[in-house]
Amino acid sequence: MNDKHMLKLSELVPLNLASEKAKFFAANYKYNPQFVYQRPIAKNELLAYGKPRLTYLIKAYYIFKKYQAAWQKQIRQTQNTTRYLSQQEVSAYFDKHLQQYGLENKYKLIFSTNFVSRCAVHLKNREIKIALPIKITQEEMLGILAHEIDTHLLRQHNYEQQIWYKKKKSYGLNNHLRTEEGLAIIHEMIAKEQSIAYKSAINYLANDVAWRKDFQSTFNFLWRAWLDPNKAWGWTVKKKRGLTDTSQKGAFSKDLVYFEGFIEILKYLQKNDADPSKLYFGKIAVQDIKKVEKLAIVQPILLPKIFTADPDLYKSKVRKIIQDNRFLL
């Protein structure tokens, strides 16, 4: 995969997202949105991360069927008591977390109704983007901080100190995204006190549905999984983005890397005493750790507080995740 020609996520945001959502809900979810983009998106651009693979589909389906009832019971119990954070509260959480690493002046928070993801980090522009209206609970906020800051931002910060910064291709280094997102998923699970990769499994299965079917079918699968039409809409848009006519089969493949990466990094941590330190040399793939160690590396300047605050506790939580997901390894 050539990073130089990588499709920009901003190009995948439909210009008519709000109006198409209104049409979809007005039609009682029986409508395939017709999206408009700033430029035509070729189908091969959506294939950058591959296609769903049978071995992972089997594992994801196993998680889905084994834990669906328990997750949905929990969802129903909290539906009427769910409280979403305010914009001010979200800002305060991010400010406090960034201050722990001395990064409070390095990144800018941006809130907008035009974002597809609830939260996303744009490393090049130093922006943290939050979608409005905010649909983030306190528990989810902790997971987002562990995912976005403790993983993505810190690995980026350390990456900028290395001699291969912006020169990964010339050093023969691999694409890092599966490692990146796999580690982020594990840290999100630790922060949210979860040990089963249910969210990532649903993500993988939904991407497969989107590959084979239309927007409505993908939405219906996610609605049954999450019991929340707004959440199902958001997740479906992320799968079908890039398509103009969403009645067609096909999907943007980036979401596949979360589940595949989760398994990859879980295996790495299992073999390396549940210690993530070497994964913080920068934006590197797990396969390249030995290679970069032979270079004139700068040791990780910033390691995540989720680890350094209590390494033994971190390791015990990782081992719990390994144990509860042992059938994936």
Phi, psi and omega in degrees: 000126184264111184299330183299326183255016181295135177297131179281135181298328179298333179285345182265001178277115180300136180290336182249033185302312184296315182292324179288327175295318178299317179296318182297314181288326178295330180272013179057042176069015180249061182202137176259110184305147176247099188271150177240136182238166181292339174206158177297139179251118179285146183299326181292338177291332181282350184265009187305331184253014177090196179236161177304138181250140188303318182300323179281326178298320179297316180293318180295319180294324178299314178298314183302310184288325183287325188245001183301313183299316181294317180294318181290328175297317179295320179298314181296323182292333184255356185303318185275353182244004182295129175237122178272146179290153175277168178299321179294321180293318178298316178300318181295319178300313181294316181301314182295319182290319179294326181297330179301333183250004182070027183250012187297333181260004185265336183235145182248133176276132178231129178249135181201152175278355185265002182272142179279313180276148177300321179210134178210145179255128174255097188294321182297318181269359182057047182236142171246115188258127180242128181281140173253145355291150184288128178236059184232123176273172179298317179299317179294327178298319179297321177293320179296317180298318179292323181287306189278314184271305184296340180248291187296310184292320182289320177295324177294316180300315180290325177301322183292347180268350188270157181290341179266011178302123183062017179227026186300322182296318181291339177266002178070030181270148184279166172295136190262000195295319179296318176298315182303307185283329177297315177295320180297320179297317180296318179293323176297317180296319179299314182295328182265006179058043177244145181238356180249133184277053184293314182300315181293324179294315178299318179303315182293314180296320180295324178295324177294318177300316180296325177299323189262341189224188185267182182299313182303315182296319179295316178300315182298320177298314182287328177297316178295328182285318188253348179058030183215108184297325180291319177293319179297321177300310182300316180292323180292319177301319180296329179282319187263001180296144185104334176272137175279308178260104185278006171284347179276151175285156182133157183202157170279127195272000186302325184296345179294331187290340183293309181288317178297318179292323178303313180294319179301312183284330176297319177296319179298312181295326177298324182273348187234042173057030178055032182254117183270002192307314184290342176286352181257019170295338179153202178279075181238157173277151181302329181293342185260004184302310181296324180294314183286335177295336180277349178273175178280072187281151169265125179299150183310122179283320180239126172246152185291139178299333179299338177259308188290333181297326179198084183305322181294320178294317178303312183295323180293324179289322176296317180294328175295317178295318178299315181297315184285345178242025185298334180289350178271342190267000000 
